[in-house]
């Protein structure tokens, strides 16, 4: 019987997806306020789920930052929290966004 490192297993399970994701490219905008100014950056998703997305946006943010995500296909808006920031690539930063109470049909598909 193989040895299972219980501590590592529990740590990995913290990051297991709560809901399935699907690969889907959706144009989106991320909006935030900085120094009393409304700012916006446009990007796209790599994958989506009912609770969030992995997006590429040409703006880096601090994990925990509160944002607004605009689905540019249907103009629906959801408050979001940045829960993960990956690497910066040619097209921008990898951002893991958790949607907070998104409106019905936010992604315009059934998830």
N, C-alpha and C positions, 0 to 999 in steps of 0.2 A: 504494500500500500504506500503510495507516494506521500511524502511529508508536505503538509499544507501550512504555510506561514500565516497563522491566524491574524496577526497584527497587520501584515501587508494586505491580506484579503479584505479585512474590514475597511482599511483605508481606501482601497480600490473601489469597494462597493459604494462608498459615499458619492462617487462620481458616476455611478451607473445611471443611465437615462431613466427618468420616471415615465416618460412617454416616448413612443417611437418617433423618429425623424425621417423625413423624406428629402431626397435631393431635389431642390427646386431653386431656380434663379428668379428672384423677384426684385425689381428695382425698389429701393426704399430711400427714405431720408431720415437722418437722425438730427433731432433738434435739442438744444440746450441753452441755458442762460449763463452768461459769463460777464461779470462787471456790469450788470444791469442791461446787457445787450442780448437780444435773441439771435442765436447762431444756428447754422444748418450746414450739414454735409450730406452729400448723396453717395450712395453705394448700392450694393446688391447682396442678396442672400446666397449662401452656398447650400444650406439645408434649413428646413423649417419644421416646427412642431407646434402643437396646440399651445405650448407654454413658452416658446421662444424661437430663437434662430441663431445660426452662425452666419455672421455678415462680414463683408469686406467693406471698410469705410476709410477714406483717406484722412482720418483724424484719429489720433490716439486719445484715450480717456483713462482715468484711474478706475480700477475695479471698485465697484460700489456706487459709482456715479449714477445719478438719476437722469434719464433721458426720455424723449418722446420719439417713438418710431412711427413713421408715416409710410403706409403701403402706397406706393405711387401708382399702382394699378387701379385701386378703388378709392384712394384718398382716405381710407380709414386710419385712425390714430389710436395708439396705445401707449400708455406710460410704460417705462421699462427700466430695468436696472442692469448695469454692466456686471456680469458675474464672472467673466473670464476675458483676458486679453492675451492673444497669441503674438505671433511674429508680425513684423511689418514687411510686406512684400511690395512688388512693383505697383500694385493697384491700391494698396492701403493696408490697414491693420486688420487682423482677424479679431472679431469681437463676438463673444458669447453673450447674447442679450436675453434676459428673462422678461417676458411680457407680463404686466400686472393688470389683470382683469381686461383682456382685450375684448373688443366688441365682437359679437357673432359675425362669422364670416370674414374675420380680419385678413386671412390669407386668400380668401376667395375660392377655397377648396375645402372639402371635408377631410378632417384629420382624425 
